[in-house]
């Protein structure tokens, strides 16, 4: 299995892939459930974190919390 950081970078830089098609699911410890994040909403990858804005608040999602990535509803990467 390809490491998640490499997979996310591939989505970003491969001109044959569209960021609009991908949804990331990560485990939130506070809410104790999987949360959904559209790939297009990622501001940047920094170290081992995804940086995004949720409700006008910058959120850092650790890459090790990502459980799966879907492309148009089909799982294409899973931990």
C-alpha positions in Angstrom: 0.0 0.0 0.0 1.3 3.5 -0.9 1.9 5.8 2.1 -1.0 8.3 2.6 1.3 11.3 2.1 2.5 10.0 -1.2 -1.0 9.3 -2.3 -2.2 12.8 -1.4 0.7 14.3 -3.2 -0.1 12.2 -6.3 -3.7 13.5 -6.3 -2.3 17.1 -6.1 0.4 16.8 -8.8 -0.9 14.2 -11.3 -2.7 16.1 -14.1 -4.8 13.0 -14.9 -6.5 13.2 -11.4 -9.0 15.8 -10.3 -9.0 17.0 -6.7 -12.8 17.5 -6.9 -13.3 13.7 -7.1 -11.7 12.8 -3.7 -13.0 12.6 -0.2 -10.8 11.9 2.8 -12.1 10.3 6.0 -10.2 10.8 9.2 -10.8 9.8 12.8 -11.6 12.7 15.2 -10.7 11.8 18.8 -12.9 14.6 20.3 -16.0 13.6 18.4 -15.0 9.9 18.5 -16.0 9.2 14.9 -14.9 9.4 11.3 -15.3 12.8 9.7 -15.3 13.7 6.0 -13.0 16.2 4.3 -13.2 17.1 0.6 -9.7 17.0 -0.9 -10.3 20.4 -2.6 -10.7 21.9 0.9 -7.1 21.1 1.9 -5.1 24.3 2.1 -1.7 22.5 2.2 0.2 19.5 3.4 2.7 20.4 6.0 5.0 17.8 7.5 2.7 15.0 8.7 -0.4 17.1 8.8 -3.2 18.3 6.5 -4.0 21.9 7.0 -7.6 23.0 6.3 -10.3 25.4 7.3 -13.4 24.1 9.0 -16.0 26.7 10.0 -13.4 29.5 9.5 -11.0 27.8 12.0 -7.7 26.4 10.8 -7.6 22.6 11.6 -4.5 20.4 11.5 -5.3 16.8 10.8 -2.5 14.3 11.5 -1.9 12.0 8.5 -2.0 8.9 10.8 -5.6 9.7 11.6 -6.7 9.2 7.9 -8.6 6.0 7.6 -9.7 6.0 4.0 -9.9 8.0 0.7 -12.7 7.7 -1.7 -12.9 8.7 -5.4 -16.5 9.4 -6.4 -17.8 7.1 -3.6 -15.4 4.2 -4.3 -12.6 3.4 -1.7 -9.2 3.9 -3.4 -7.0 3.9 -0.3 -7.7 2.4 3.2 -5.7 1.9 6.3 
